[in-house]
Amino acid sequence: MKDRIVIPKQIVMLTALAVGLNIVRLVWSDSLYFIYLLWNIFLAFLPFAVSSLLLWYRRHQQMPAIFFVVFGAVWLFLFPNAPYLVTDIIHLSPYSLVPMWYDALLLFSTAWVGMLLAFHSLSHMEELILTKYSKKVSSVLVLLIIFCASYGIYIGRFLRWNSWDLVFRPHLLGGDVWQVLLHPVLNVEAYAFTIFFFIFIGISYRAWKAS
């Protein structure tokens, strides 16, 4: 199994479920309203793909430090895309073209895919970090990653920035991030969101690893 990259069966099954529910909704309502979820699922797969490739590479040969730093940074920028899918639940509405319970199933299955991708991807990176640092240091770094990802989710959901804006509009993105840090009293929601998502993802990840 370590000689090849494997997508866990539960991710494959839940992705198929989420995509299937989306297609049925499209036919049922003749509306593309939730079609963006398919794009979000694709974005959620990117950090999993990067961490899988990094772990595969590390298991087969020595990884240069610069290689790990560069691709680790790319992974960190992409990682919030996976747990971000949980926030799509805000689009659940009783005023929909299909029953509310159906949209709840669709949004929940999509969020579940995102969380599983996040957990597997983070566990890959934790395994890589453990090859370079002690367990205690690794635990602190994982918590820091989760905190940064939680803030990244806030930036994406409420400030409406995307991962690629770090490349194409870094000055504008940096300006918004700096304003939140500079004026904490005016951005209480940003801090509350980040803290509660940090707790949610952190506990969920440890519970998943313990199962």
N, C-alpha and C positions, 0 to 999 in steps of 0.2 A: 504493500500500500504506500510505503514511503517513496517508492520509485516513480510515482506518478501523482499528478494533482487530481484529487477526487472531490466532487461536489457532494456533500452529504445528502442522503436520500430524502430526509425530512425537508430540506430546502427545495429540492426538486419537486416534491409533491405539493408543498405549500405554494410554490411559485406557479405551478400548473393550476392549482385551485384559484389563486388570485387572478391569473390571466383569464381563466375560463369564466369566472364570475364577471369579469369586466366585459368580455365578449358577449355574454348573455345579456348583460345590462344594456350594451350598445344596441343589440337587436331588439330587445324588449321596449326600450324607450325611444329608439331612433335618435339618440343623443350621444354626442362625444364628450359629455361633461366630465366623466371620470377617466377618460382615456390617458390623461397625463400621469395617472398612477403607473402605467406601464413604463413610462420614461423614468419615473422615480425609482421603480424597481431596478431598472438597468443601472441607474446611478448608484444604487445601494450595492450592486454586485461589484462595482469597481474596486472599493477597498478590499473586498474579499479576494478579488483576482490578484491584486498587488501583494497582499500578505501571503497568499498561497504560493505565488512565484518566489517571493523572498524566502519562505520557509523551505521550499523545494530546493532552491539554489544552495541554501545553507546546509542542508542535509547531504548534499552531494560534493561540495567543495568549500574551502575556506572563503569566507566573504570579506572582501576588503572593507575597511572601516568607512571610507568615503562612499562606497556603494550603499552600505546600510544607512548612512546618514541621509543621502540624497533621496533614495527610494522610501526610506522611513518617513521623511518629510512629506513626500507626495502622498503616502498612505494617510498620514495625519490630516492633511487637508481634505482628503476624500472621505475619511471615516465618518464624519457626521451625517453623510448622506444616508447611511443605513438606519440608525435609530431615528432619523428625521421622519421616517415614514409613520411613526407613531402620531405625530402632530397632524397628519392628514385627517384625523378623526374629527377635527373642527369643522369639516365640510359636511358632516352628517346633518341632514335637515329633514323636517317632516313635510316640507313643501317640495317634494321631489316627484319625478315622473314615474318612479317605481316605489314600492313599499319601503318604509324607513328601515324595517328589519333586514331587507335585502342589502341596502347600502351599508348597514352596520356590519353584516357578514363580509362584504367586499372590503371595507376599510379595515376591519379587524384582521382579516387574512393577510392583507398587504402589510399591515403593521407587524404582524407575526413574522413574515418573511424578513422584513427589515431588521428586527431584533435578532433573529437567528443568524443572519449574515453578520451583524455587528458582533455577536458573541464569538462566532467561529473565527472571524477576522482578528478580533482582539486577543483571542487565545493563541493565534499564530504569532502575533507580535510579542505576547508575553513569553512564549517559548523562546523566541529569538533573543529577547532582552535577558532572559535567564542564562543564556550562553555567555554573556558578557559581564553580568552583574550578579550580586548576591540576591537571595530571595527577598530580603527586606527592602533593598533598593529597588528591585523589580516591582514589588507591591506598590511602592510610593510612585514610581513612574506610571504604572497602570492607572492609579487614581488620578494622576495629573492628566493623563490622556483622556480619561472619562470626563474630567472637569472641562478641559479644552473643547471636547466634543459637545458637551452640554451647552457651552457658550456658542459654539459654532451652529448648533441647531437653532438657538435664539436668533442669531444673525441671519440665518436662512429663512426662518419662518416670519419674523417680524420686521427685519430690516430689508428682507428680500434680496440678499446677496447670494451668489452661487459660487461654487468652488473655483470655477475658471476665472472669476473676477479677481482672484489673487494674482493672476497672470496678466489679464488685460486691463484691469482698473484698480491696481493695488493702492494708489494714492487716495481714491475715493472711498474704497473699502476701509483703508486704514484710518481715514478721517472719521468715519462713522464709529468705528471701534474705539477710537481715542475719545470721542465725545461721551460715550457711555462710561468709560473709565474715569474721565475727568469730572463728570457730574453724576455721581452715584445717587444723590437725593432726587434728581430729576428722572432717573432711570431705575427706580426701585423694582419695576416688573422684570427688567433684564436680570438683575441680581437674584430675585426670587425664582424666576424661571430656571436660571442656571443651577442654583443650589438644589432645587427640588428634582430637576432632571438628573443631576449628578447623583443624588441619593437613589433615585429610581433605577438608573442604569447600573450603578455600582452594586446595589443589592441584588438586582435581577441577574447580573453577570455572575456574581458569586453563588447565587442559588442554582443557576444553570450549571456551573462547574461542579457543584457538589452533588448534582443529580446523577 
